[in-house]
């Protein structure tokens, strides 16, 4: 497991998720409100104890209970599901978030994506996926999640819910599954969100 600085104050690591059977991406963000981990799984030893843990979606609880940060942030619709898994959500993402991070609701009710303004980065849990482990030269760097994951909604619905991202100066798109987009993130988003 390697901790990689992808931007000043923003580090990413991957670790194999046994249930998923693949590597998943996790983030550590230094903010004026303390260290924030997003969707963490087994943080490397060089990551300090965080002040905040943010979840994109409740099944990304991963190591949140073991980390025991003073603040665990999730959507209102994720709070009960987290409690059913023995984890208490202390704060809901419907208000001001630490470090000026912004939550953007997706069409998938329990899931949000995060905008990290200082690092000009979008963080996605499951609604956006990166290229696979062995991408072909013709593969796009981003793709939408399978439509069956959207509980009766469509890819067009998902595109509409994510369209506010196109108004942001996105440099990076950091995904949980697949390779992150580390440069020209807005162009990658535009290719996947603007239907042709």
TORPASE-195324 format. One line per field, with one value per residue: residue in one letter; residue number from 1; x, y, z of N, C-alpha, C in turn. Coordinates in pm, 1 decimal, decimal comma. Layout:
<kolnus>
code = (A;...)
pos = (NUM;...)
n_c1 = (X;...)
n_c2 = (Y;...)
n_c3 = (Z;...)
ca_c1 = (X;...)
ca_c2 = (Y;...)
ca_c3 = (Z;...)
c_c1 = (X;...)
c_c2 = (Y;...)
c_c3 = (Z;...)
</kolnus>
This chain:
<kolnus>
code = (X;X;X;X;X;X;X;X;X;X;X;X;X;X;X;X;X;X;X;X;X;X;X;X;X;X;X;X;X;X;X;X;X;X;X;X;X;X;X;X;X;X;X;X;X;X;X;X;X;X;X;X;X;X;X;X;X;X;X;X;X;X;X;X;X;X;X;X;X;X;X;X;X;X;X;X;X;X;X;X;X;X;X;X;X;X;X;X;X;X;X;X;X;X;X;X;X;X;X;X;X;X;X;X;X;X;X;X;X;X;X;X;X;X;X;X;X;X;X;X;X;X;X;X;X;X;X;X;X;X;X;X;X;X;X;X;X;X;X;X;X;X;X;X;X;X;X;X;X;X;X;X;X;X;X;X;X;X;X;X;X;X;X;X;X;X;X;X;X;X;X;X;X;X;X;X;X;X;X;X;X;X;X;X;X;X;X;X;X;X;X;X;X;X;X;X)
pos = (1;2;3;4;5;6;7;8;9;10;11;12;13;14;15;16;17;18;19;20;21;22;23;24;25;26;27;28;29;30;31;32;33;34;35;36;37;38;39;40;41;42;43;44;45;46;47;48;49;50;51;52;53;54;55;56;57;58;59;60;61;62;63;64;65;66;67;68;69;70;71;72;73;74;75;76;77;78;79;80;81;82;83;84;85;86;87;88;89;90;91;92;93;94;95;96;97;98;99;100;101;102;103;104;105;106;107;108;109;110;111;112;113;114;115;116;117;118;119;120;121;122;123;124;125;126;127;128;129;130;131;132;133;134;135;136;137;138;139;140;141;142;143;144;145;146;147;148;149;150;151;152;153;154;155;156;157;158;159;160;161;162;163;164;165;166;167;168;169;170;171;172;173;174;175;176;177;178;179;180;181;182;183;184;185;186;187;188;189;190;191;192;193;194;195;196)
n_c1 = (85,3;66,7;103,7;11,1;82,0;-143,4;-207,6;-124,1;-172,5;-346,3;-379,2;-368,5;-452,2;-455,7;-620,9;-677,4;-1006,7;-1174,0;-1439,8;-1525,2;-1325,0;-1128,9;-890,5;-948,4;-991,6;-886,1;-892,2;-696,4;-728,2;-587,3;-709,1;-819,3;-977,6;-879,8;-759,4;-912,4;-1057,6;-1170,1;-1399,8;-1242,9;-1027,6;-842,1;-619,0;-285,9;0,3;134,8;-60,4;-215,0;-429,1;-755,1;-960,6;-1205,2;-1425,4;-1551,4;-1819,3;-1899,6;-2109,0;-2316,5;-2231,8;-1966,3;-1851,3;-1640,2;-1342,6;-1431,5;-1547,7;-1340,8;-1146,9;-1248,9;-1293,8;-1359,9;-1569,4;-1804,8;-1925,0;-2212,3;-2475,6;-2817,9;-2993,9;-2822,7;-2766,5;-2928,1;-2878,2;-2605,1;-2614,4;-2743,6;-2534,4;-2381,4;-2247,5;-2214,5;-2329,7;-2218,0;-2251,0;-2437,2;-2422,5;-2560,5;-2510,5;-2266,7;-1944,2;-1632,2;-1334,4;-1431,5;-1524,9;-1756,3;-2066,5;-2232,4;-2539,5;-2632,7;-2830,0;-2866,7;-2993,3;-2872,1;-2614,4;-2343,9;-2125,1;-1810,4;-1678,1;-1365,2;-1255,4;-1004,9;-817,1;-911,9;-1062,7;-1278,4;-1450,2;-1556,0;-1768,6;-1922,4;-2076,2;-1934,8;-1682,7;-1342,2;-1103,4;-1039,0;-813,5;-643,2;-650,8;-755,5;-614,7;-825,2;-1013,3;-1220,8;-1127,4;-1307,1;-1619,2;-1972,5;-2146,1;-2286,1;-2616,7;-2802,9;-2734,9;-2864,7;-3118,5;-3373,6;-3350,7;-3206,0;-2916,7;-2925,4;-3061,6;-2867,6;-2656,4;-2775,2;-2794,9;-2528,6;-2443,1;-2387,1;-2115,2;-1981,6;-1965,0;-1753,9;-1402,2;-1253,9;-976,1;-892,2;-1037,4;-1123,8;-1169,4;-1333,0;-1321,7;-1123,2;-888,6;-773,5;-845,1;-600,0;-533,7;-671,8;-939,5;-1196,2;-1248,0;-1258,7;-1484,3;-1675,5;-1684,7;-1808,6;-2045,0;-2189,3;-2430,6;-2434,1)
n_c2 = (-117,7;210,2;547,9;823,8;1151,5;1347,0;1605,9;1921,6;1877,1;1666,4;1330,8;995,1;651,7;302,2;-3,9;-353,1;-457,9;-697,0;-804,0;-680,6;-757,8;-624,5;-353,3;-56,4;298,0;545,0;845,4;1111,2;1426,1;1730,7;1990,9;2319,8;2261,7;2035,6;1694,4;1510,6;1210,1;1028,6;785,5;572,6;286,7;74,9;271,6;381,2;356,4;599,4;791,0;1024,0;1019,8;1095,4;1395,5;1402,7;1186,1;1130,5;994,5;874,9;713,4;490,1;216,9;237,3;242,4;91,1;109,8;287,8;266,8;150,4;345,1;555,0;841,9;1175,1;1293,8;1164,5;1176,8;1155,5;1102,1;1190,8;984,3;772,3;741,7;572,6;322,7;300,0;290,5;45,6;-116,0;-90,9;150,0;486,1;776,1;1098,8;1348,6;1513,1;1538,8;1752,2;2014,8;2266,8;2156,9;2016,9;2206,5;2345,1;2169,5;2045,2;1884,1;1710,7;1610,0;1301,9;1129,9;885,6;808,9;761,3;849,8;1078,6;1301,3;1453,4;1783,5;1919,0;2215,9;2348,5;2174,7;2139,6;1911,5;1636,8;1393,1;1070,1;803,1;552,3;619,1;722,9;570,3;476,6;409,1;65,0;-184,3;-269,4;-77,6;-21,5;154,6;289,1;322,4;528,8;763,4;790,4;646,5;590,7;439,4;104,6;98,2;-53,0;-18,6;204,4;197,6;197,7;443,9;627,4;642,9;893,1;1036,3;1023,9;1163,4;1418,9;1479,6;1501,0;1710,5;1972,9;1957,2;2024,1;2295,1;2360,0;2422,1;2168,6;1974,7;1719,1;1388,4;1178,4;851,9;572,8;322,5;185,8;360,5;683,6;1014,0;1231,6;1466,7;1727,4;1689,3;1804,7;1787,4;1510,2;1456,4;1594,6;1442,4;1209,4;1297,4;1461,4;1380,7;1221,6)
n_c3 = (0,0;-96,7;-20,4;-197,4;-294,7;-453,5;-496,3;-345,0;-3,5;-40,3;-38,5;-165,0;-135,5;-216,5;-150,5;-127,2;-140,6;22,6;-5,1;-243,4;-411,0;-547,7;-585,2;-397,3;-390,5;-155,7;43,9;193,2;325,3;393,2;583,0;690,1;901,2;1011,5;964,6;708,5;618,4;338,8;258,7;387,9;397,6;586,4;663,5;577,9;796,9;814,5;797,3;993,7;1289,6;1201,5;1207,6;1093,5;913,2;598,3;416,8;96,5;37,7;226,6;230,5;204,9;448,8;540,8;705,0;895,4;1157,7;1306,5;1288,1;1435,0;1435,3;1562,6;1419,6;1201,3;886,7;683,2;439,4;511,4;444,2;465,5;731,1;897,8;783,7;834,7;1114,6;1144,6;1089,8;1306,5;1334,5;1422,5;1281,0;1311,8;1202,9;945,8;589,5;485,7;536,6;616,1;544,3;668,7;604,7;384,3;197,2;-41,3;-73,2;-328,2;-423,6;-569,2;-820,7;-718,3;-433,3;-161,6;-209,6;-246,7;-425,8;-370,1;-373,4;-371,0;-317,8;-274,1;-379,7;-629,6;-701,4;-770,4;-586,1;-610,8;-517,8;-606,1;-831,5;-1044,6;-1230,0;-1268,0;-1533,6;-1602,5;-1453,7;-1657,7;-1890,3;-2229,1;-2509,6;-2630,8;-2435,7;-2230,9;-1971,8;-1763,4;-1655,7;-1636,2;-1360,8;-1370,8;-1504,3;-1365,6;-1101,2;-1020,1;-911,1;-1058,6;-1181,1;-1459,7;-1680,8;-1797,8;-1599,7;-1399,8;-1522,6;-1533,6;-1257,4;-1192,4;-1344,1;-1232,2;-1176,6;-1404,4;-1404,0;-1251,7;-1181,7;-1249,4;-1190,7;-1117,7;-1095,6;-856,3;-798,7;-636,9;-749,6;-993,9;-1210,0;-1109,5;-1242,0;-1304,8;-1425,2;-1626,8;-1557,2;-1588,7;-1863,8;-1894,5;-1738,9;-1888,8;-2122,9;-2030,1;-1914,4;-2086,7;-2295,4;-2610,0)
ca_c1 = (0,0;148,0;34,7;58,6;30,0;-194,6;-211,4;-86,6;-272,0;-437,8;-308,5;-455,3;-396,1;-547,0;-607,1;-769,4;-1130,7;-1198,1;-1573,1;-1530,0;-1228,1;-1042,0;-836,0;-1035,0;-919,8;-922,0;-827,7;-666,7;-727,7;-550,3;-793,0;-810,9;-1056,7;-816,9;-745,2;-1036,9;-1045,3;-1291,1;-1417,9;-1115,6;-1009,7;-707,5;-524,2;-144,3;44,9;178,5;-177,1;-247,5;-569,2;-829,3;-1064,6;-1331,2;-1437,6;-1666,3;-1858,4;-1975,7;-2227,7;-2303,0;-2159,6;-1823,8;-1810,4;-1506,8;-1274,7;-1474,3;-1567,4;-1209,8;-1072,7;-1308,6;-1274,2;-1464,2;-1681,4;-1831,6;-2021,8;-2280,9;-2605,5;-2927,6;-3047,0;-2724,1;-2749,3;-2991,2;-2804,9;-2481,3;-2651,2;-2771,2;-2403,9;-2312,5;-2166,0;-2292,2;-2298,4;-2227,7;-2284,6;-2494,9;-2356,0;-2651,5;-2472,6;-2128,2;-1852,1;-1498,7;-1241,4;-1498,4;-1564,4;-1896,6;-2132,2;-2327,3;-2628,7;-2650,2;-2962,4;-2865,4;-3031,3;-2779,3;-2477,0;-2299,5;-1985,9;-1754,3;-1593,1;-1258,1;-1219,3;-862,5;-741,1;-984,0;-1082,7;-1406,4;-1434,2;-1675,0;-1769,0;-1960,1;-2150,3;-1834,9;-1578,1;-1225,7;-1066,1;-1002,8;-672,9;-567,8;-729,6;-713,1;-593,4;-951,9;-1101,4;-1232,6;-1074,5;-1419,3;-1742,4;-2081,7;-2171,4;-2392,4;-2749,2;-2874,2;-2701,0;-2933,8;-3250,6;-3484,2;-3313,4;-3132,6;-2791,3;-2958,4;-3088,8;-2738,6;-2585,9;-2837,6;-2760,3;-2386,0;-2412,7;-2321,8;-1969,7;-1927,9;-1947,2;-1641,1;-1270,2;-1208,2;-847,1;-881,6;-1154,5;-1069,4;-1273,8;-1303,6;-1299,8;-1054,9;-781,1;-818,1;-806,8;-513,6;-517,8;-776,8;-1058,9;-1321,0;-1267,1;-1301,3;-1623,9;-1759,9;-1702,3;-1900,3;-2169,5;-2264,0;-2470,9;-2424,5)
ca_c2 = (0,0;330,3;675,1;909,5;1288,4;1380,1;1751,9;1967,8;1851,4;1560,4;1204,6;882,4;517,2;195,6;-128,9;-454,8;-476,4;-841,3;-831,1;-630,0;-836,6;-534,7;-238,6;60,5;420,1;616,7;976,9;1190,5;1566,6;1826,5;2110,4;2409,9;2202,0;1909,9;1589,4;1447,2;1089,7;1002,0;642,8;508,2;144,9;44,4;379,7;353,3;402,2;739,4;879,5;1054,8;1000,5;1207,0;1467,4;1380,2;1086,2;1156,2;881,0;907,4;628,6;418,9;90,3;266,8;254,6;32,9;109,6;406,7;242,0;125,0;471,2;627,9;987,3;1246,1;1327,2;1077,9;1246,7;1076,9;1157,8;1157,3;852,7;670,3;736,3;452,3;206,3;292,3;245,0;-98,5;-182,4;-62,4;270,4;607,0;896,0;1212,5;1470,3;1489,3;1619,2;1851,1;2150,3;2304,5;2046,4;2063,2;2249,5;2400,3;2061,7;2057,9;1759,9;1725,1;1494,2;1233,0;1071,2;767,2;879,1;766,3;879,5;1212,5;1320,1;1568,7;1879,7;1971,7;2336,8;2382,7;2084,6;2133,0;1768,7;1571,8;1260,9;988,9;669,5;446,6;662,6;738,9;469,4;503,2;303,0;-58,0;-209,4;-281,9;-6,5;-18,1;294,3;350,7;338,2;661,4;760,4;781,1;586,1;589,2;309,3;33,4;155,4;-135,2;30,9;331,4;173,6;245,8;567,1;602,4;715,9;1034,6;1094,4;1038,5;1275,0;1544,8;1507,9;1533,6;1823,0;2087,3;1940,6;2086,6;2438,0;2373,3;2410,7;2036,3;1926,9;1576,3;1312,2;1069,1;751,0;458,2;202,6;215,5;459,8;823,4;1109,5;1323,2;1591,9;1753,1;1623,3;1858,2;1731,2;1370,9;1462,7;1637,9;1330,0;1108,9;1356,7;1524,3;1269,6;1253,7)
ca_c3 = (0,0;-111,5;-6,2;-305,8;-293,2;-586,6;-498,4;-211,4;99,7;-83,1;-60,0;-202,0;-128,5;-255,4;-76,1;-177,9;-65,5;11,3;-60,4;-380,8;-486,1;-624,1;-513,1;-387,9;-358,9;-33,0;42,4;312,0;284,6;497,9;573,9;804,5;1008,8;1050,5;864,6;664,2;537,0;260,7;228,9;419,8;427,5;635,8;632,0;603,9;929,3;810,6;804,0;1133,7;1327,1;1141,4;1281,0;1023,0;807,4;510,7;334,2;-23,3;45,2;353,9;226,3;209,5;589,0;540,0;835,4;970,6;1300,8;1367,9;1291,2;1547,9;1427,7;1636,4;1331,9;1086,6;803,6;580,5;403,1;602,1;409,3;501,9;876,4;953,5;733,1;910,6;1249,2;1134,3;1083,0;1432,0;1322,6;1447,3;1203,6;1403,4;1129,5;814,0;486,4;427,9;576,7;591,9;568,2;706,8;501,6;267,2;105,6;-80,7;-114,2;-438,1;-423,0;-696,8;-838,6;-632,5;-310,8;-48,2;-250,7;-286,5;-465,9;-298,7;-442,6;-286,0;-392,3;-264,6;-465,8;-757,4;-721,8;-744,5;-526,1;-638,0;-459,5;-699,7;-951,2;-1150,2;-1220,3;-1350,7;-1626,8;-1533,7;-1422,4;-1783,0;-1991,2;-2369,5;-2552,1;-2671,4;-2319,2;-2170,1;-1835,7;-1669,4;-1705,2;-1539,6;-1300,5;-1443,8;-1481,6;-1267,2;-968,0;-998,4;-850,7;-1141,2;-1252,1;-1582,7;-1697,6;-1821,4;-1467,4;-1331,8;-1587,3;-1489,5;-1117,3;-1185,1;-1433,1;-1166,6;-1176,9;-1525,1;-1377,6;-1159,5;-1245,6;-1205,5;-1241,0;-1090,1;-1054,0;-775,7;-789,2;-550,2;-830,2;-1118,6;-1207,4;-1098,1;-1346,2;-1229,9;-1499,7;-1725,8;-1505,5;-1642,7;-1997,6;-1875,5;-1694,1;-1999,4;-2215,2;-1974,8;-1868,9;-2194,9;-2380,8;-2753,3)
c_c1 = (89,6;59,6;94,5;-2,6;-13,2;-209,6;-167,0;-201,6;-369,1;-357,8;-409,2;-379,7;-501,0;-517,1;-711,0;-887,5;-1172,9;-1334,4;-1580,6;-1436,1;-1133,3;-986,0;-940,0;-951,2;-976,2;-840,7;-804,2;-649,9;-693,3;-636,1;-767,3;-889,7;-1002,1;-813,0;-879,9;-1000,4;-1177,4;-1291,3;-1293,7;-1127,4;-863,4;-605,4;-380,1;-102,6;88,0;62,9;-213,3;-394,7;-648,5;-925,5;-1201,8;-1316,8;-1564,0;-1692,4;-1932,0;-2108,8;-2207,7;-2227,1;-2009,9;-1779,4;-1669,2;-1445,7;-1319,9;-1489,2;-1434,5;-1127,9;-1120,0;-1273,9;-1385,4;-1588,0;-1688,2;-1948,1;-2080,0;-2413,3;-2710,9;-2981,4;-2948,8;-2713,8;-2806,6;-2917,6;-2672,1;-2508,7;-2680,3;-2642,9;-2319,1;-2224,8;-2256,0;-2240,8;-2319,5;-2276,5;-2340,2;-2437,0;-2445,2;-2617,8;-2328,6;-2036,9;-1714,3;-1415,7;-1304,8;-1536,1;-1714,6;-1948,6;-2232,8;-2408,9;-2638,7;-2792,4;-2976,9;-2876,8;-2928,9;-2639,1;-2456,3;-2161,2;-1938,4;-1669,8;-1494,8;-1205,1;-1070,6;-777,5;-804,1;-1010,1;-1224,7;-1375,0;-1564,4;-1659,2;-1796,4;-2024,5;-2060,1;-1723,5;-1462,7;-1202,1;-1021,3;-852,5;-586,6;-645,0;-668,3;-694,2;-723,6;-1048,2;-1103,1;-1180,2;-1183,7;-1536,2;-1847,3;-2094,6;-2276,4;-2530,2;-2827,6;-2843,4;-2786,6;-3077,7;-3364,7;-3458,2;-3228,9;-2998,2;-2817,3;-2990,6;-2958,5;-2660,2;-2642,1;-2796,8;-2613,7;-2348,3;-2354,7;-2169,4;-1906,0;-1908,8;-1826,4;-1508,6;-1200,8;-1075,7;-837,4;-1018,1;-1101,1;-1181,5;-1232,3;-1263,1;-1240,5;-950,2;-837,1;-775,7;-729,0;-485,1;-631,9;-908,9;-1189,1;-1350,7;-1314,2;-1446,2;-1716,7;-1786,4;-1803,2;-2037,4;-2251,8;-2301,6;-2473,7;-2531,9)
c_c2 = (123,7;453,3;771,7;1048,2;1324,1;1531,0;1796,8;1946,2;1739,9;1435,6;1092,5;752,2;418,8;73,2;-226,9;-468,7;-621,2;-873,9;-794,2;-710,9;-754,5;-428,2;-126,3;180,1;488,5;745,3;1033,2;1334,7;1652,4;1950,7;2199,3;2359,2;2066,6;1810,9;1524,3;1323,7;1068,8;854,5;561,1;357,3;125,6;153,6;338,0;412,7;548,1;839,4;898,9;1025,0;1120,9;1272,8;1436,0;1262,7;1119,9;1031,6;931,3;833,0;531,9;287,4;110,9;295,7;200,6;30,5;222,9;380,2;217,2;252,9;558,8;776,7;1056,4;1277,5;1229,2;1138,8;1152,3;1144,7;1115,4;1017,7;739,8;648,0;608,2;326,2;189,2;240,3;95,5;-180,1;-150,3;60,5;392,3;722,2;1014,9;1339,1;1433,1;1586,5;1725,4;1994,6;2179,4;2189,8;2099,9;2103,5;2306,7;2296,7;2073,7;1921,3;1791,2;1596,7;1433,8;1178,5;943,8;816,3;875,3;816,3;1024,9;1200,8;1445,0;1652,7;1933,4;2096,7;2369,7;2299,3;2068,5;1988,0;1727,2;1433,2;1185,4;851,0;564,1;496,1;689,5;638,6;509,0;389,8;182,0;-73,3;-218,5;-211,5;-19,1;128,2;365,1;372,6;483,4;654,0;750,7;712,0;594,4;448,7;235,5;88,8;75,9;-92,3;151,9;316,1;236,3;377,1;531,0;675,8;863,3;1105,6;1119,4;1154,7;1409,6;1579,5;1548,3;1655,6;1945,8;2077,6;2010,1;2237,2;2465,8;2360,6;2280,2;1999,8;1774,5;1516,6;1186,0;971,1;642,3;336,6;239,6;323,9;600,8;902,9;1219,6;1454,1;1603,4;1685,3;1675,3;1800,9;1585,6;1365,8;1498,7;1522,0;1229,2;1167,3;1423,7;1415,4;1314,0;1182,7)
c_c3 = (0,0;-100,8;-108,1;-289,7;-434,6;-606,8;-359,8;-111,6;67,1;-117,3;-84,8;-180,3;-177,3;-170,7;-129,8;-83,4;-86,5;-48,7;-208,1;-470,5;-570,7;-531,8;-510,2;-344,2;-236,0;-29,1;182,0;265,3;405,9;478,3;695,0;924,3;1052,3;935,1;837,2;583,0;464,7;220,4;265,2;443,3;466,5;603,3;660,8;737,7;928,4;806,2;950,7;1161,0;1275,7;1239,6;1223,5;926,7;730,6;426,9;211,2;-21,6;161,4;343,7;211,3;353,0;609,0;679,6;926,5;1119,3;1371,2;1380,6;1406,9;1547,4;1506,3;1551,9;1216,0;1010,5;698,9;548,7;504,6;571,9;441,7;652,3;936,3;909,1;805,2;1051,5;1249,5;1126,0;1205,8;1430,1;1338,7;1361,3;1296,4;1334,1;992,3;712,6;424,8;465,8;538,4;631,9;605,1;585,5;376,7;162,5;80,3;-124,0;-224,2;-444,8;-562,0;-705,0;-754,9;-489,1;-196,6;-82,7;-290,9;-349,4;-392,0;-392,8;-340,9;-354,8;-388,1;-359,7;-604,2;-797,8;-688,0;-689,4;-545,4;-575,6;-564,6;-828,2;-1071,0;-1125,2;-1310,9;-1448,4;-1546,1;-1515,5;-1548,3;-1895,0;-2130,5;-2408,0;-2590,1;-2554,9;-2272,0;-2026,8;-1728,5;-1737,5;-1596,0;-1481,5;-1384,5;-1406,6;-1376,9;-1123,1;-929,0;-949,2;-931,5;-1211,4;-1373,8;-1582,8;-1725,7;-1690,2;-1391,8;-1390,6;-1540,2;-1347,0;-1102,8;-1269,4;-1362,0;-1162,8;-1296,7;-1510,6;-1288,1;-1233,8;-1204,0;-1272,0;-1228,2;-1059,0;-987,2;-744,9;-691,2;-631,5;-964,8;-1100,2;-1193,1;-1220,5;-1275,3;-1302,3;-1599,3;-1687,6;-1564,4;-1780,9;-1988,3;-1829,6;-1808,9;-2095,4;-2162,2;-1938,5;-1977,8;-2292,9;-2526,1;-2832,3)
</kolnus>
